[in-house]
Structure formats: C-alpha cells, structure tokens
Amino acid sequence: MGAAAPEGAGGGPVISATGVVRRFGGVPVLDGVDLEVRRGELLGIVGPGGGGKTVLLKVLAGLLRPDGGEVVIDGASLAGLETDGRARLWERFGFLFQNYALFDFMTVGENVAFPLEQRRPRAPEDEIRARVATRLSEVDLPGTEALFPNELSGGMKKRVAMARATIADAEFLFYDDPTAGLDPVTSSKIFGLIARLHLPRGVSVVVSHDVDRMRAICRRFVMIDRGRVRFDGDLDAVHASDDEMVRTFFDESGLAL
Amino acid sequence: MGLLIAFRDALGLFFATWRWTFRGSLFRQRKVFLRQLHDIGNRSVLFITVTLGVLGVISVFQVLLQVERILPEFSVVGPAFIQTMVREFAPTITGLMIATRVGSGIAAELGSMVVTEQVDALRLCNADPVDYLVAPRFWACVLHTVLLTVYGGVVGVCCGAVVAHEVWEIPWTSFFSLRLVELSDAASGLMKATAYGMAIPIAAAQAGLETTGGSEGVGIATTRAVVNASFAVVVLDFLLSGLSFLLWFQGR
C-alpha cells in the first residue's frame, strides 16, 4: 500500500460533536451524531452513500450550522463564534471537497496558492510559487500551474484540490472522498500523502469508500448510516461487532475479517 | 413575509458590498473586475443596439403615424422623443435588458459555484464571497449600465431619426434638436441607470448565493434572479420617476 499508519492519538478530544442534528427540507440527514476526535488522530469515516458523511464533515468544519446539538473545536463552541472567530478557526483548516471545488476563474497555480496567500498575505511570491510547484509534483501534476480547471480531467482536478487543501499545512485536514475517480496507483499515492501530511498535533479526517486503502493509514473508523453513528472503533472492534451490517460493510469494502 | 425577508437580505448584501468596496475589494479583485467589465459590457453591446434601435424605429414610426392624423407639424416630435428617451426609455429598457442578460448570468455563475462547493472553499480559505464574487460584478454592472444607457439612448434616437427623415422627410436638424432636453432630464436618466445598475447585480447575486440542490437549483435561482431584477427595475422606475417629478419636472 505504500503508506504506513501514523502513530496513534495521544491527546484529548479536540473536535467534539454532541447530539448533532442537521435537516434539509425537514428531512434529518444527521440525526443525533455524537463523535469525538482526539488530537493526533487520523480518523476514517465510512458508510453507505447518502448516509450523511459529507454533511457531517461540513458541520464539523463549521460550513453548515447544525439544527440541533453542538460542535466544539479546541474548546470553542462553533455556535458561539462570531465572524472573526470563525475566520481564525478556518485558518487552521484544510478541506478537500467532494466536487473538487476548484475556482474556475483561477489557474491551477492560483488555486493551489490561494490558501497560502490568504493566510500569509506578505509571503514572498517566489516562496509561494516554489511551494505550489513542490505540492503539485507530489500529486503528480508538475508544470500544470498555468492550466485552468476546465482543461483538466476529473482525476487531475481531484489532485489539484488535494494540493490546495494541504498546501498551508493546516492543523485540521478534512478529506471528502479524496480518491474518487482516481486510478489505483494514484489513489495509493494520495493516501500516502494524507498520512505523510498528517501533523502529530493535528487532526485528519478522511471520508472514503476506499476502505482497503484507509486501513493502511487509519486506526479508528466511524461508520455513519442514516444520519447516525453505527460503529466507532478499530478493526478489532469490527471483528467483535455483533452488528451484521457493520461486519458485512467492512468485509465487502475490502477489509478481510 | 417572504418578500420582506428577501428585501432585508438584499439590503444586507448591498451594504456588505459597499463595505468590501471601501476595504479595497476592487483593487484586490481587479482581474475579476476587468473580466466582468468585458462580460457585462462588451457582450451586451449588440443586445442593447438591436433592442434600443428597434424601439427607436417603432416608437418614432408609431408616434409620427398618430401625429400625422392630428397635426400637420412634426417639429416637436424629435425633441419630445429625445426627451422621453433620455428620461425614460434609455435607462429603463437598458435596465430591463441587463436584468435579463446579466442578471441571469450572474445568478447562474454564482449558483453553479455554490453547488460545486466553490463558495464553501472560498469561505474556508477566509475569503468572503461578497469580496471575491459580488463586489467586482456589482461595480462592473453599475459602470456598464450607465455607459450602455448613454449608448442605447444614442442608438435609439439615431434609428428613430432615420425613420423620421426617410419616411416623413423631417429634416435632421429639426429631429435632433435638444430644445426640450434640460440637464435635469439627463440627471433623471442617469440616476435611474445607476440605481438599476446597483439593484440588478444585488438581486442576481442574492439569488445565486442562495442556490440549493444541483442543476435544478441553479435553474430556479436563474429564473428568480431575472424576475427579481426586472421587478426591481420596474419598482425603481416608478419611485425615481416620482422623485424626479418632485425634484425637477414639476411645472415644466
């Protein structure tokens, strides 16, 4: 697989969700989610499609306001944060979106440099350019700085989005389906990169259906099903689970039980 | 109630746009601003030329047809038409055309950015969508609505003059006389154009940023943008015409 699982989490919970409810058009997509993520943890979130994984990531990042419950990040409740507090929190985030979310009015280079420029407006241009080039090489896209997103394939867009999410070495890195549409070799490289960029004092959360590759980098898995946490534990707990669906899901997703 | 909430939100977006403008949004987003100037302005020129040109031809033709039955004298037709064009036709027809062409474009573009999570990505990078997306479009639209109003008015008057001269043999000098046009007419027309230029991008951006769902949501946002922007033009026309009358036209 090429990626070694990082050291386990040692700190207390840095992200904590309690009874989180989020509805769309009256329909609950998250229906009382309780979740804690500890400092230094690289967490894998799995589950059937439409179960609420993406919505959960966005609620945890403060992009969606929950209709009920509370999200606390590093001791601060998201509900109590004003615009400035939220902005300061977001400076610590890197987010790979499911739909790439590349700015179509910017080139690849400008897209990747954007989080750095926003966080360090006085950073020397040469330094930013060099970091962008390095990160693009790491996702196998060297020399693509001048291209626009509409000139890229889906897989290339995903890798550019990966480079943008990780360029600022953020403390909280959220990846929403980072390898969807990628070939197996690139997928392994992306998971390797996720493991390598994970900071010992940071938090990385990966939502993916590629459970086989997740096993190489994540020690703890959370399964979200119909807006609820159906399973929370390591692979040993999967073995021990008496929930048929959990065992079947992990088995069919590629984890040998 | 829904209308009041929409109005309140639009007002909030309007003030946020001014706030970001004072914080140097146009300088920071100059590339986006220049591209919007091209998109909103240059690509509307043909549209405005055809619309105002046809309007000028038809209006002058119909007016002269009616005047011919009552009066044998056409000398007032040109000056009166120019006055109406300056006060009313040029800003309002241009405004309505921009509301459809530009309003739909802004809503579709921003709506697509919402559903493809680009707006979320901007927020997470600590970039305010109003700063990056709304302010450049707002000022490009203000500038071009005023410029296209002046241009559209000239086109409308010229096309009307051709009909008057070729069909009714009215002399060019008689038609192009500015004796009925005063500075207050121009002020009224420019005031309307500026107000429409501000209202259209705000109505459109609000519709775009409130997009939910996928491509269906973008379609709904686009329709809402055109309806709201056109409605804003009509309401502003009514209000500003009344204001102009109270300020300048009473007793004229």
Chai-1 contact restraints between the chains, C-beta under 6 A:
chainA,res_idxA,chainB,res_idxB,connection_type,confidence,min_distance_angstrom,max_distance_angstrom,comment,restraint_id
A,L63,B,D120,contact,1.0,0.0,6.0,A-B,restraint_1
A,A87,B,N126,contact,1.0,0.0,6.0,A-B,restraint_2
A,W90,B,L124,contact,1.0,0.0,6.0,A-B,restraint_3
A,W90,B,N126,contact,1.0,0.0,6.0,A-B,restraint_4
A,F93,B,L124,contact,1.0,0.0,6.0,A-B,restraint_5
A,F95,B,L124,contact,1.0,0.0,6.0,A-B,restraint_6
A,F97,B,E117,contact,1.0,0.0,6.0,A-B,restraint_7
A,N99,B,T116,contact,1.0,0.0,6.0,A-B,restraint_8
A,N99,B,E117,contact,1.0,0.0,6.0,A-B,restraint_9
A,A101,B,E117,contact,1.0,0.0,6.0,A-B,restraint_10
A,A101,B,Q118,contact,1.0,0.0,6.0,A-B,restraint_11
A,A101,B,A121,contact,1.0,0.0,6.0,A-B,restraint_12
A,F103,B,Q118,contact,1.0,0.0,6.0,A-B,restraint_13
A,F114,B,C125,contact,1.0,0.0,6.0,A-B,restraint_14
A,P115,B,C125,contact,1.0,0.0,6.0,A-B,restraint_15
A,Q118,B,C125,contact,1.0,0.0,6.0,A-B,restraint_16
A,Q118,B,N126,contact,1.0,0.0,6.0,A-B,restraint_17
A,Q118,B,A127,contact,1.0,0.0,6.0,A-B,restraint_18
